[in-house]
Amino acid sequence: MLEQQIAFLTETDKLKSVERKTSPIGLPRKENSAEHSWQVILSAIILAEHSKAEIDLLKVIKMLAIHDLPEIDCGDVFHYAKSTDPNLSANELNATKRILSLLPIDQAQELLALWQEFEAQETPESKFAHSVDRLMAFIMNRGNQGGTWAEFQLTQSQVLDKNSHVADGAPSLYDLITQITNEAAEKGWLTK
């Protein structure tokens, strides 16, 4: 059992080499998926009081710790380009199952169920987890003078439409991202 768990942990170390599109604030390099996972877990702990509904914070933390596991096999797909790959969901599910299969069956089943719950966005925990996951891009893009929004010439309406689900998990966080996009549009980082 311990060897299986170590094999899983060794495999997850690969998240450190998955480059994302967003840069850490003030740095020229891109963040990696392990850094992102740590930051959204910390965000969930700090911002839990902003959840729209009562949540099991440990469950949210577990979801966020594993939500990007499929990126080990599939890479990071830019949030605004996910709809261009019709096989993305199936590929990510297969990747998640492969990685979790390294664990003892009881742990693998628990984590797969949490990953699927996160993806479905139907429970208060998964809705809140998605909200804090998306918030970080707004904070980083604001801190980087538009960051990926400017780089990919996104519009304010594109950004708000693609992230409207944040309100389902944390309305006050959605209000904040609306404020951030208004500021970004005024500064020319997003097209109005």
N, C-alpha and C positions, 0 to 999 in steps of 0.2 A: 504494500500500500504506500509506504513512504517513498519508495523508488518511483512509483507512478506519479505521486504528487510533485516530486523533484523534476521528473521529466516534463510535466506540465509547466512548472515554473520556469524551467530552462527554455521551453518553447516560447513562453510569453515574453521572454527577454527580447525577442525579435521586434516587439512593438517599439523599442527604442530606435530602431532603424527605419521605421515607416515615417517618411516625411509627409507632412501635411501642407496645406496651401498658406496657412497663416503664420506670420512671424511673431515671435515673442516681442513684447513692446520694447522698442528701441534697439532691436538686434537685426542685423541683415539676414541671418539664417532663418530657415523655416523651423517651426516646432516639430517635435515628433509625437507619435500617438501616445507614448508612455507619459510624456510631459502633460499632454492634453488630459489624459485620464486622471492623473494626480490633481490637476487644477479643477476639473469638474467635481471630483469627490470633495475637495476642500470647499468649493462653492456651495455644494449641497449642504454641507455641515453648517456653514456660515449663514446661508439664506433660507434654511428650512422653515423659518417662521413665515415666509412669503408664499408658501404653498397654498393653493386655493382650498385644498381639503386637508384633513388630518392625514398624516403619513407615518409609515414605519421607516424611520430614517436609516436604520441598518439595511433594510431591503433596498432602499434607494442607493446606498453606498455600494452594495454588492452589484446592483445593476450597472452602475457607472464604472465599477472596476473592470467589468467584462464587456461592456457595450461595444468596444472597438476591437475585440479579439479577431474578428474576421479580416481585419486589415492586414494581419500577418500574411494571409494568402492573397487577398484581393486588393491590397493597397488602400490608400485613402481616396475616396471619390469626393470631389468638390461638391459641397452641399447644393449648389445651383446647377449641377450637371447630372444629378442622380437619375433624373427621368430619361436621360438619353441611353441608359443601359437597361433593356428589358429583362435581362438575366441577373441583375444585381442582387435582388432578394434571395433567389435560389442559390447563387454563388456564395453569398454571405452565410446563409444557413448551412450549406455544406462545409464551409470553412470552419464555422463555429463548432459543428459536430465533430469534425476531424480533430480540432485542437482539444476539445473537451474529452474526447475519447481517450486521451492520455491519462485522465484521472480515474480513480475508482468509480464504479458505476453510480453509487449514490450521490457523490459530489457532482459528477457529470450531469446527471439528471436534474439535480437542483439548479445548477447554473444554466443549463439549457432552457429550463422553464423560465428562469429570470430573464435570460436574453430574449426569449420569445415574447415575454410580457412587455419588456422594454420596447421591442419593435412594434407591438400591437398598439401601444399608446392608449390603452383603455382604462387602466387603473389610476388612482390618484398618484401612486408612487411612480409609475412610468411616465405620466404626464409631467410631473414635477421634474423627474430626471431629464426628460427632453428639454424642459424649460431652461435648466441651468446649463445643460450641454450647449444649447444655442447661445445663451447669454455671453459666454466667454468670447466668441467670435466678435460680438459687438464691442466688448471692452477692449479687445486687442486691436480691432480695426480703428476704433476711436483713438487709441493711444499711438497708432502708427499712421496718422493722417489719412485715413481711408483704407489703408492696407489692401486687402484683396478686392474690396469693393471698387477702389480706384483702378487697381491693376486690371480687373476684368470688366471695367466700365459698366457696373451694375446700376440700375435705377432704384430710386427709393421705393417705388411700388413693387419691384421685383423682390427686394429684400424683405419688405413687410409682408407681402403675400406668402413668400416661402417660409416665413417664420411666424405666421399668425397663430399656430398651435401653441405658442408659448403662453398665450392668454388662458388656455385650457388648464395649464398646470400652475401658473403663477401670474395672475393679472397685473400685479404691481411690477413684475419684471417685464411684462409686455409694455406697460406704460413707459418704463425706462428705455427699452429698445426703440420705442417710437420717438422718444425725446432724442436719443442718440442719432437716429436716422434723420430727424429734422435738422439737427446741428450739422450732420455730415452733408446734407443737401445744401444748406446755407453756405458751407465752406467749399462746395464744389467737389467733395469726395464721392458723392452719389449724384447721379443725374436726377433732376426733379421730374 
